Amino acid sequence: MCLRSGRYSQATEVHHVLPISQGGTNAQDNLMALCKPCHSRITAEMDDRWHQRRQTYHF
C-alpha cells in the first residue's frame, strides 16, 4: 500500500485480504504485508471494530 503511494515503509503486520471470519484462509495469496498505519486504516475500513456495532457469532 505504501509503495503504491510512493512511500517506502517497513512491513510489520500481516493483513488477511478476506478475513478468516468471512471464510478467508492463511494461504499466501490471501495475505498482504503492511506497515502498522496502513493495516490499521484498512482494518477500520473493512471491519466495524471502531463503531462497536454488535456482531453475531455462529458456533
C-alpha positions in Angstrom: 0.0 0.0 0.0 2.8 2.5 0.9 4.7 1.7 -2.3 1.6 2.4 -4.4 1.7 5.9 -2.8 5.4 6.3 -3.5 6.5 5.7 0.1 8.9 3.0 1.4 7.8 1.6 4.8 8.8 -1.5 6.7 6.0 -4.1 6.7 5.4 -5.0 10.3 1.9 -6.7 10.1 0.2 -9.3 8.0 -3.3 -8.5 6.7 -5.9 -11.1 5.6 -7.4 -9.8 2.3 -10.5 -11.8 3.0 -10.8 -12.1 6.8 -10.9 -15.5 8.4 -14.2 -14.7 9.9 -15.6 -14.3 6.4 -14.2 -17.5 5.0 -10.6 -16.4 4.3 -7.6 -18.6 4.9 -3.9 -18.2 5.8 -2.9 -19.1 2.3 -0.2 -16.8 0.9 -2.5 -15.4 -1.8 -4.8 -14.1 1.0 -2.1 -12.3 2.9 -0.7 -8.9 2.5 2.4 -7.4 4.3 1.6 -3.9 5.6 3.0 -1.2 7.8 1.1 -0.6 11.1 -0.7 2.6 9.9 -1.9 1.0 6.6 -3.0 -2.1 8.4 -5.0 -0.1 10.9 -6.6 2.0 8.2 -7.6 -1.0 6.1 -8.9 -2.9 9.2 -11.0 0.1 10.3 -12.5 0.4 6.8 -13.3 -3.3 6.4 -14.3 -4.0 10.0 -16.8 -2.3 12.2 -14.4 -2.6 15.2 -14.3 1.2 15.7 -18.0 1.7 15.6 -18.7 -1.1 18.1 -21.6 -2.5 16.2 -22.8 -5.7 17.7 -21.5 -8.8 15.9 -23.4 -12.0 15.6 -21.3 -15.2 16.2 -22.4 -18.6 15.0 -21.0 -21.6 16.8 
